[in-house]
Amino acid sequence: MIKITLPDGTVKEFAKGSTPMDVANSISAGLARNVISAKFNDTVVESVAPLNENGNLILYTWNDKEGKKAFWHSTSHIVAQALEELYPGIKLTIGPAIENGFYYDVDFGADTISEKDFPAIEKKALEIARGKHDFKMHPVSKADALSSYKAQGNEYKVELIENLEDGTITFCDHDTFTDLCRGGHIPNTGIVKAIKILNVAGAYWRGDENKPQLTRVYGISFPKQKELTVYLEMLEEAKKRDHRKLGKDLGLFTFSQKVGQGLPLWLPKGAALRERLEQFLKKAQKKAGYEMVVTPHIGSKELYVTSGHYEKYGADSFQPIRTPKEDEEFLLKPMNCPHHCEIYNTRPFSYRELPKRYAEFGTVYRYEQSGELHGLTRVRGFTQDDAHIFCTPEQLDQEFKNVIDLSLYVLGSLGFDNFTAQVSVRDLETPEKYIGSVNNWEKAENAIINAATEKGLDFVIEKGEAAFYGPKLDFMVKDALGRQWQLGTIQVDYNLPERFDLTYKGSDNELHRPVMIHRAPFGSMERFIALLLEHTAGNFPLWLIPEQAIVLPVSEKHEKYAEKVLSSLENNEIRAQIDARNETVGKKIREAEMNKIPFMLVVGENEEEANAISVRRHGGEDLGSISIKQFTDLVATEINSTLKSFV
């Protein structure tokens, strides 16, 4: 007999060789019908895998993240089989599950596929799925695995196998299809009821632009057709909210091939939007005791060697800038933190002067591959709302909790109320990925977990997601479409103070190391604005939107009164303009609606006589004729209800 421990701590005994499905059946028939995957002792296993030792078991259904991962990975096998049957002679490479769905990278040789081929692929894949074929894992020797794929002429699988240890190689079979695979599948193909091929794109083999370009086939699947229908409706809504389209329509930003890929150009309205976001955070930071600093866009290569950034990221960053002086090299700034360390180092500090909180809206540069660039969410030059706090170990807990408060204030003021927190820690199995002592890592990780617990955050712990120099707390936000994004981060760092030899004089008159907190509530200004655009569909909070109102004179003879109205609005700090074009009021209103302007103020003979304005809200609500004072009070009330002061 073996002892199986369930997530709630229950321990059950089963005969050796029992499967996760046997365990599910022992709990309830309903659970067994829904179980599609499992994890045993931190290893993903099939629901029919024999369990031969004591251990911890987690059962996954479609409603679990890991369950979806198994479902989508299994569907990638089904689609791969369909592709092989429709396009004989293709070479399959890898087909993982991703956040929403899956992809399979394929060398199609002389064949090509496009959107017109998607229905045929979907039809063939569903035919295979309806066969209810079991997914079966079996071990294969390295020699046999190599022989199998060499016979097929598939150099991609051969390369993968050559990097694997003999005794660790497994194949997965279903129907007539076999694929190299580590595992993690649903019981059989029949569980998949709906499949949609979403798009195709180019992808270099193993992400190396010097290697062959493959075709990446993206897809998604569901256990019910109606779930696919809902998902496709959400995709259509997402297209309408695409920040690249909205940014262009609203005149916020643009890109230029002459300037360079991934380098956004902010137009006047977009620049004004950024400026308001900066002033919003600067005001809160000032109350929280931060001091603003400014650092250059470049730094000596030696600076980033000292910080460790060059060793970790140098090969993938912009190439060094060489000066006329021999052996002198600079880099475009990839991070602000090394510069802030050097600011701290300008003079000695006493423990009485700590914490020091340095903040900067600093632009940094990282060389992203051209195929990975995407609007404002993936760029090569972006501005971080960066700050670094240098404090004593005794101050760490309170400082970290203060930063949590500031981050929550930012998210709440911008309508991001649906979020969870993620504590990212080391992967203990890959210590080479991180710098610094084990003791310092343990202290930093415990500090974050304790602070998140005390602040009552709903958080999860993710292994292997820490930065190379320290653990972090990320805010994972769900937008209006239910998509999850990482916005804002707080990190604890014992390592950079060591590398830069940062010190302060303690109460014992001895020198001690400060602890460093990295924090950025927005993260990247570019990415934050992109997500805010999509979350709000361009209907920004009233306090933030570039144009809060537009004055629409009925005819030319009412323009003077329109200017008087505009002057009153500006005196009350309401951002507005006059549309005095020779167009009908109806057309002006339609265009103002398209431009997401919150209020349209129509002024004609009746309004001028009554010293009033006729107010129409974006979306069509008619507020009738009211005085300018009533309107300014309305705007002030609405802003005050969403934008609270940071305490």
ZIQUINOR-V380373 format. One record per residue. N is the residue number from 1. RES is the residue in three letters. SS is DSSP state (H for helix, E for strand, L for the rest). PHI is phi in whole degrees, -180 to 180 (none if undefined). NEAR is the number of other C-alpha atoms within 10 Angstrom. Layout:
<<N/RES/SS/PHI/NEAR> <N/RES/SS/PHI/NEAR>>
This chain:
<<1/MET/L/none/13> <2/ILE/E/-124/17> <3/LYS/E/-105/17> <4/ILE/E/-111/21> <5/THR/E/-100/18> <6/LEU/E/-91/16> <7/PRO/L/-56/10> <8/ASP/L/-84/7> <9/GLY/L/93/9> <10/THR/L/-64/9> <11/VAL/E/-113/15> <12/LYS/E/-123/13> <13/GLU/E/-102/13> <14/PHE/E/-139/17> <15/ALA/L/-67/13> <16/LYS/L/-57/14> <17/GLY/L/96/15> <18/SER/E/-65/18> <19/THR/E/-111/20> <20/PRO/H/-55/28> <21/MET/H/-65/25> <22/ASP/H/-62/16> <23/VAL/H/-63/20> <24/ALA/H/-61/19> <25/ASN/H/-63/15> <26/SER/H/-71/13> <27/ILE/H/-88/11> <28/SER/L/-170/10> <29/ALA/H/-65/11> <30/GLY/H/-63/10> <31/LEU/H/-63/17> <32/ALA/H/-60/19> <33/ARG/H/-66/12> <34/ASN/H/-101/17> <35/VAL/L/-69/21> <36/ILE/L/-125/28> <37/SER/E/-161/29> <38/ALA/E/-157/27> <39/LYS/E/-131/19> <40/PHE/E/-122/21> <41/ASN/L/50/13> <42/ASP/L/68/11> <43/THR/E/-119/13> <44/VAL/E/-68/18> <45/VAL/E/-132/26> <46/GLU/L/-73/24> <47/SER/L/-69/24> <48/VAL/L/-109/22> <49/ALA/L/-71/17> <50/PRO/E/-70/15> <51/LEU/E/-103/20> <52/ASN/L/-118/15> <53/GLU/L/-150/16> <54/ASN/L/-64/17> <55/GLY/E/177/15> <56/ASN/E/-96/18> <57/LEU/E/-125/22> <58/ILE/E/-119/20> <59/LEU/E/-100/24> <60/TYR/E/-114/23> <61/THR/L/-116/20> <62/TRP/L/-57/18> <63/ASN/L/-76/10> <64/ASP/L/-97/13> <65/LYS/H/-57/12> <66/GLU/H/-69/19> <67/GLY/H/-65/23> <68/LYS/H/-62/26> <69/LYS/H/-60/24> <70/ALA/H/-65/28> <71/PHE/H/-61/30> <72/TRP/H/-73/30> <73/HIS/H/-64/25> <74/SER/H/-63/28> <75/THR/H/-66/32> <76/SER/H/-62/26> <77/HIS/H/-66/28> <78/ILE/H/-62/25> <79/VAL/H/-65/28> <80/ALA/H/-61/28> <81/GLN/H/-63/23> <82/ALA/H/-60/21> <83/LEU/H/-64/24> <84/GLU/H/-63/16> <85/GLU/H/-73/15> <86/LEU/H/-83/13> <87/TYR/L/-131/15> <88/PRO/L/-56/10> <89/GLY/L/94/17> <90/ILE/L/-69/20> <91/LYS/E/-117/22> <92/LEU/E/-85/22> <93/THR/L/-120/23> <94/ILE/L/-131/20> <95/GLY/L/-145/24> <96/PRO/L/-85/18> <97/ALA/E/-77/21> <98/ILE/E/-125/15> <99/GLU/L/-57/11> <100/ASN/L/-131/14> <101/GLY/E/102/23> <102/PHE/E/-158/26> <103/TYR/E/-143/28> <104/TYR/E/-135/23> <105/ASP/E/-89/25> <106/VAL/E/-133/24> <107/ASP/E/-94/20> <108/PHE/L/-86/18> <109/GLY/L/61/12> <110/ALA/L/-80/7> <111/ASP/L/-80/10> <112/THR/L/-136/10> <113/ILE/L/-128/14> <114/SER/L/-142/10> <115/GLU/H/-59/10> <116/LYS/H/-67/8> <117/ASP/H/-89/11> <118/PHE/H/-60/17> <119/PRO/H/-58/13> <120/ALA/H/-66/14> <121/ILE/H/-66/22> <122/GLU/H/-62/20> <123/LYS/H/-61/15> <124/LYS/H/-64/17> <125/ALA/H/-64/26> <126/LEU/H/-69/22> <127/GLU/H/-60/15> <128/ILE/H/-65/21> <129/ALA/H/-59/23> <130/ARG/L/-66/14> <131/GLY/L/-72/13> <132/LYS/L/51/16> <133/HIS/L/-80/18> <134/ASP/E/-71/17> <135/PHE/L/-88/22> <136/LYS/E/-126/19> <137/MET/E/-93/23> <138/HIS/E/-152/12> <139/PRO/E/-74/16> <140/VAL/L/-136/16> <141/SER/L/-68/14> <142/LYS/H/-62/18> <143/ALA/H/-63/11> <144/ASP/H/-69/10> <145/ALA/H/-63/20> <146/LEU/H/-63/20> <147/SER/H/-61/13> <148/SER/H/-62/14> <149/TYR/H/-81/19> <150/LYS/H/-67/14> <151/ALA/H/-64/9> <152/GLN/H/-81/14> <153/GLY/L/73/14> <154/ASN/L/-98/18> <155/GLU/H/-69/16> <156/TYR/H/-71/18> <157/LYS/H/-66/21> <158/VAL/H/-59/18> <159/GLU/H/-62/13> <160/LEU/H/-62/13> <161/ILE/H/-67/19> <162/GLU/H/-61/13> <163/ASN/L/-93/8> <164/LEU/L/-104/11> <165/GLU/L/-84/10> <166/ASP/L/-59/15> <167/GLY/L/98/10> <168/THR/L/-114/12> <169/ILE/L/-96/17> <170/THR/E/-133/18> <171/PHE/E/-112/16> <172/CYS/E/-119/21> <173/ASP/E/-112/17> <174/HIS/E/-153/22> <175/ASP/L/53/17> <176/THR/L/-99/8> <177/PHE/E/-106/15> <178/THR/E/-131/16> <179/ASP/E/-145/20> <180/LEU/E/-63/21> <181/CYS/L/-162/19> <182/ARG/L/-85/16> <183/GLY/L/116/20> <184/GLY/L/99/26> <185/HIS/L/-126/31> <186/ILE/L/-78/32> <187/PRO/L/-60/22> <188/ASN/E/-154/20> <189/THR/H/-67/26> <190/GLY/H/-66/17> <191/ILE/H/-69/19> <192/VAL/L/-83/24> <193/LYS/L/-108/17> <194/ALA/E/-144/21> <195/ILE/E/-133/26> <196/LYS/E/-134/21> <197/ILE/E/-84/21> <198/LEU/E/-91/15> <199/ASN/E/-171/14> <200/VAL/E/-126/18> <201/ALA/E/-151/13> <202/GLY/E/-81/13> <203/ALA/E/-151/20> <204/TYR/E/-73/16> <205/TRP/H/-58/19> <206/ARG/H/60/15> <207/GLY/H/70/12> <208/ASP/L/-104/11> <209/GLU/L/-68/12> <210/ASN/L/-89/9> <211/LYS/L/-106/11> <212/PRO/L/-58/12> <213/GLN/E/-91/18> <214/LEU/E/-108/21> <215/THR/E/-104/20> <216/ARG/E/-95/21> <217/VAL/E/-98/25> <218/TYR/E/-95/22> <219/GLY/E/-153/24> <220/ILE/E/-149/22> <221/SER/E/-146/25> <222/PHE/E/-146/22> <223/PRO/L/-80/16> <224/LYS/L/-141/13> <225/GLN/H/-61/14> <226/LYS/H/-65/12> <227/GLU/H/-70/14> <228/LEU/H/-65/18> <229/THR/H/-59/13> <230/VAL/H/-63/10> <231/TYR/H/-64/16> <232/LEU/H/-67/14> <233/GLU/H/-64/12> <234/MET/H/-65/14> <235/LEU/H/-63/13> <236/GLU/H/-63/11> <237/GLU/H/-64/14> <238/ALA/H/-63/17> <239/LYS/H/-62/14> <240/LYS/H/-65/12> <241/ARG/H/-94/21> <242/ASP/L/-52/19> <243/HIS/H/-64/26> <244/ARG/H/-67/19> <245/LYS/H/-70/15> <246/LEU/H/-64/20> <247/GLY/H/-60/24> <248/LYS/H/-72/13> <249/ASP/H/-61/14> <250/LEU/L/-92/18> <251/GLY/L/67/15> <252/LEU/L/-96/21> <253/PHE/E/-155/20> <254/THR/E/-151/16> <255/PHE/L/-129/16> <256/SER/L/-136/11> <257/GLN/L/-62/8> <258/LYS/L/-70/6> <259/VAL/L/-71/10> <260/GLY/L/133/10> <261/GLN/L/-62/18> <262/GLY/L/74/26> <263/LEU/L/-121/20> <264/PRO/L/-68/19> <265/LEU/E/-111/14> <266/TRP/E/-91/18> <267/LEU/L/-79/16> <268/PRO/H/-51/13> <269/LYS/H/-66/17> <270/GLY/H/-67/20> <271/ALA/H/-64/15> <272/ALA/H/-66/17> <273/LEU/H/-62/19> <274/ARG/H/-58/19> <275/GLU/H/-61/12> <276/ARG/H/-67/16> <277/LEU/H/-63/19> <278/GLU/H/-63/16> <279/GLN/H/-65/11> <280/PHE/H/-57/18> <281/LEU/H/-75/19> <282/LYS/H/-60/19> <283/LYS/H/-62/13> <284/ALA/H/-68/17> <285/GLN/H/-64/20> <286/LYS/H/-61/13> <287/LYS/H/-64/12> <288/ALA/L/-88/15> <289/GLY/L/89/13> <290/TYR/L/-88/20> <291/GLU/E/-115/14> <292/MET/E/-81/14> <293/VAL/L/-131/15> <294/VAL/L/-135/14> <295/THR/L/-126/15> <296/PRO/L/-70/12> <297/HIS/L/-81/15> <298/ILE/E/-130/18> <299/GLY/E/-153/21> <300/SER/E/-60/15> <301/LYS/H/-53/19> <302/GLU/H/-61/14> <303/LEU/H/-59/18> <304/TYR/H/-83/23> <305/VAL/H/-68/15> <306/THR/H/-62/14> <307/SER/H/-74/22> <308/GLY/L/97/19> <309/HIS/H/-67/18> <310/TYR/H/-67/18> <311/GLU/H/-63/11> <312/LYS/H/-81/15> <313/TYR/H/-125/14> <314/GLY/H/-56/19> <315/ALA/H/-67/10> <316/ASP/H/-105/12> <317/SER/L/-98/19> <318/PHE/L/-61/17> <319/GLN/L/-68/13> <320/PRO/L/-58/16> <321/ILE/E/-94/14> <322/ARG/E/-97/12> <323/THR/L/-98/10> <324/PRO/L/-59/7> <325/LYS/L/-78/7> <326/GLU/L/-62/7> <327/ASP/L/67/7> <328/GLU/L/-101/13> <329/GLU/E/-131/16> <330/PHE/E/-124/17> <331/LEU/E/-124/22> <332/LEU/E/-61/22> <333/LYS/L/-63/26> <334/PRO/L/-89/25> <335/MET/L/-147/21> <336/ASN/L/-89/25> <337/CYS/H/-61/21> <338/PRO/H/-62/23> <339/HIS/H/-64/20> <340/HIS/H/-69/22> <341/CYS/H/-62/22> <342/GLU/H/-70/14> <343/ILE/H/-65/14> <344/TYR/H/-59/21> <345/ASN/L/-77/16> <346/THR/L/-71/8> <347/ARG/L/-156/9> <348/PRO/L/-74/12> <349/PHE/L/-122/18> <350/SER/E/-98/16> <351/TYR/H/-58/18> <352/ARG/H/-69/11> <353/GLU/H/-90/11> <354/LEU/L/-93/15> <355/PRO/L/-81/21> <356/LYS/E/-104/17> <357/ARG/E/-123/23> <358/TYR/E/-104/23> <359/ALA/E/-123/26> <360/GLU/E/-158/22> <361/PHE/E/-92/21> <362/GLY/E/-104/21> <363/THR/E/-84/22> <364/VAL/E/-124/19> <365/TYR/E/-134/21> <366/ARG/L/-138/19> <367/TYR/L/-85/19> <368/GLU/L/-87/17> <369/GLN/L/-60/16> <370/SER/H/-60/12> <371/GLY/H/-71/12> <372/GLU/H/-99/12> <373/LEU/L/-69/16> <374/HIS/E/-154/12> <375/GLY/L/48/22> <376/LEU/L/-91/26> <377/THR/L/-80/19> <378/ARG/E/-140/18> <379/VAL/L/-129/23> <380/ARG/L/-101/21> <381/GLY/E/-134/22> <382/PHE/E/-148/23> <383/THR/E/-106/17> <384/GLN/E/-101/24> <385/ASP/E/-86/22> <386/ASP/E/-85/23> <387/ALA/E/-150/25> <388/HIS/E/-133/25> <389/ILE/E/-107/26> <390/PHE/E/-109/27> <391/CYS/E/-140/21> <392/THR/L/-80/22> <393/PRO/H/-56/16> <394/GLU/H/-70/10> <395/GLN/H/-88/14> <396/LEU/H/-57/23> <397/ASP/H/-59/17> <398/GLN/H/-67/12> <399/GLU/H/-63/19> <400/PHE/H/-64/24> <401/LYS/H/-66/18> <402/ASN/H/-63/15> <403/VAL/H/-69/21> <404/ILE/H/-59/23> <405/ASP/H/-59/14> <406/LEU/H/-65/20> <407/SER/H/-64/22> <408/LEU/H/-66/17> <409/TYR/H/-63/20> <410/VAL/H/-63/21> <411/LEU/H/-62/19> <412/GLY/H/-65/15> <413/SER/H/-68/18> <414/LEU/L/-110/18> <415/GLY/L/83/16> <416/PHE/L/-94/20> <417/ASP/L/-97/13> <418/ASN/L/-101/14> <419/PHE/E/-149/20> <420/THR/E/-127/16> <421/ALA/E/-110/19> <422/GLN/E/-122/22> <423/VAL/E/-93/23> <424/SER/E/-99/23> <425/VAL/E/-119/25> <426/ARG/L/-68/23> <427/ASP/L/-98/15> <428/LEU/L/-64/12> <429/GLU/L/-85/9> <430/THR/L/-130/9> <431/PRO/H/-63/13> <432/GLU/H/-67/9> <433/LYS/H/-76/15> <434/TYR/L/-125/20> <435/ILE/L/-112/16> <436/GLY/L/101/17> <437/SER/L/-79/10> <438/VAL/H/-60/12> <439/ASN/H/-61/9> <440/ASN/H/-66/16> <441/TRP/H/-62/22> <442/GLU/H/-63/14> <443/LYS/H/-63/15> <444/ALA/H/-67/23> <445/GLU/H/-64/22> <446/ASN/H/-64/15> <447/ALA/H/-62/20> <448/ILE/H/-68/24> <449/ILE/H/-63/20> <450/ASN/H/-64/14> <451/ALA/H/-65/20> <452/ALA/H/-63/21> <453/THR/H/-67/12> <454/GLU/H/-65/11> <455/LYS/L/-83/12> <456/GLY/L/72/9> <457/LEU/L/-75/16> <458/ASP/L/-83/11> <459/PHE/E/-130/18> <460/VAL/E/-121/13> <461/ILE/E/-106/13> <462/GLU/E/-115/13> <463/LYS/E/-76/14> <464/GLY/L/83/18> <465/GLU/L/-102/16> <466/ALA/L/-69/20> <467/ALA/E/-69/17> <468/PHE/L/-66/20> <469/TYR/L/-106/21> <470/GLY/E/177/27> <471/PRO/L/-74/27> <472/LYS/E/-152/25> <473/LEU/E/-117/27> <474/ASP/E/-111/24> <475/PHE/E/-99/24> <476/MET/E/-98/20> <477/VAL/E/-106/21> <478/LYS/E/-97/18> <479/ASP/L/-89/19> <480/ALA/L/-64/16> <481/LEU/L/-97/14> <482/GLY/L/84/11> <483/ARG/L/-81/14> <484/GLN/E/-104/16> <485/TRP/E/-132/15> <486/GLN/E/-93/19> <487/LEU/E/-126/23> <488/GLY/E/82/23> <489/THR/E/-149/23> <490/ILE/E/-133/24> <491/GLN/E/-130/24> <492/VAL/E/-106/27> <493/ASP/E/-137/27> <494/TYR/L/-96/23> <495/ASN/H/-88/23> <496/LEU/H/-63/22> <497/PRO/H/-58/20> <498/GLU/H/-69/15> <499/ARG/H/-65/15> <500/PHE/L/-99/16> <501/ASP/L/53/14> <502/LEU/L/-81/21> <503/THR/L/-143/23> <504/TYR/E/-146/23> <505/LYS/E/-90/17> <506/GLY/L/-83/15> <507/SER/L/-66/11> <508/ASP/L/-87/8> <509/ASN/L/69/10> <510/GLU/L/-103/10> <511/LEU/E/-84/16> <512/HIS/E/-132/18> <513/ARG/L/-89/19> <514/PRO/L/-77/27> <515/VAL/E/-98/25> <516/MET/E/-114/27> <517/ILE/E/-112/24> <518/HIS/E/-97/23> <519/ARG/E/-151/26> <520/ALA/E/-152/24> <521/PRO/L/-60/26> <522/PHE/L/-80/24> <523/GLY/L/88/20> <524/SER/E/-106/26> <525/MET/H/-59/21> <526/GLU/H/-63/22> <527/ARG/H/-66/22> <528/PHE/H/-62/19> <529/ILE/H/-65/20> <530/ALA/H/-60/21> <531/LEU/H/-69/21> <532/LEU/H/-65/21> <533/LEU/H/-59/20> <534/GLU/H/-74/25> <535/HIS/H/-65/24> <536/THR/H/-96/16> <537/ALA/L/58/18> <538/GLY/L/88/22> <539/ASN/L/-90/17> <540/PHE/L/-64/21> <541/PRO/L/-53/19> <542/LEU/L/-58/21> <543/TRP/L/-69/22> <544/LEU/L/-104/19> <545/ILE/L/-59/20> <546/PRO/L/-58/23> <547/GLU/L/-120/20> <548/GLN/L/-84/20> <549/ALA/E/-154/27> <550/ILE/E/-133/22> <551/VAL/E/-94/25> <552/LEU/E/-118/27> <553/PRO/E/-69/26> <554/VAL/L/-67/20> <555/SER/L/-152/16> <556/GLU/H/-60/12> <557/LYS/H/-71/11> <558/HIS/H/-103/17> <559/GLU/H/-68/19> <560/LYS/H/-63/12> <561/TYR/H/-67/19> <562/ALA/H/-60/27> <563/GLU/H/-66/15> <564/LYS/H/-64/12> <565/VAL/H/-62/23> <566/LEU/H/-59/22> <567/SER/H/-61/15> <568/SER/H/-65/15> <569/LEU/H/-64/20> <570/GLU/H/-64/13> <571/ASN/H/-64/11> <572/ASN/L/-100/14> <573/GLU/L/59/11> <574/ILE/L/-101/19> <575/ARG/L/-82/16> <576/ALA/E/-149/21> <577/GLN/E/-149/19> <578/ILE/E/-106/16> <579/ASP/L/-100/18> <580/ALA/L/-100/17> <581/ARG/L/-64/12> <582/ASN/L/-83/11> <583/GLU/L/-129/11> <584/THR/L/-69/12> <585/VAL/H/-61/18> <586/GLY/H/-59/11> <587/LYS/H/-67/10> <588/LYS/H/-62/21> <589/ILE/H/-65/22> <590/ARG/H/-60/11> <591/GLU/H/-69/12> <592/ALA/H/-64/19> <593/GLU/H/-62/17> <594/MET/H/-62/14> <595/ASN/L/-86/17> <596/LYS/L/62/21> <597/ILE/L/-74/25> <598/PRO/L/-61/20> <599/PHE/E/-131/27> <600/MET/E/-112/24> <601/LEU/E/-112/25> <602/VAL/E/-88/22> <603/VAL/E/-128/25> <604/GLY/L/-139/20> <605/GLU/H/-62/14> <606/ASN/H/-63/12> <607/GLU/H/-66/17> <608/GLU/H/-65/15> <609/GLU/H/-65/9> <610/ALA/H/-92/11> <611/ASN/L/51/16> <612/ALA/E/-136/23> <613/ILE/E/-141/26> <614/SER/E/-94/21> <615/VAL/E/-107/22> <616/ARG/E/-121/19> <617/ARG/E/-89/15> <618/HIS/L/-54/20> <619/GLY/L/108/12> <620/GLY/L/110/11> <621/GLU/L/-70/10> <622/ASP/E/-97/13> <623/LEU/E/-92/13> <624/GLY/E/78/12> <625/SER/E/-91/20> <626/ILE/E/-137/15> <627/SER/E/-76/15> <628/ILE/H/-61/19> <629/LYS/H/-62/13> <630/GLN/H/-63/13> <631/PHE/H/-68/20> <632/THR/H/-65/17> <633/ASP/H/-66/13> <634/LEU/H/-60/11> <635/VAL/H/-63/18> <636/ALA/H/-61/16> <637/THR/H/-63/11> <638/GLU/H/-66/14> <639/ILE/H/-66/15> <640/ASN/H/-65/12> <641/SER/H/-76/9> <642/THR/H/-109/15> <643/LEU/L/-113/18> <644/LYS/L/-87/11> <645/SER/L/-76/12> <646/PHE/L/-81/17> <647/VAL/L/-104/9>>
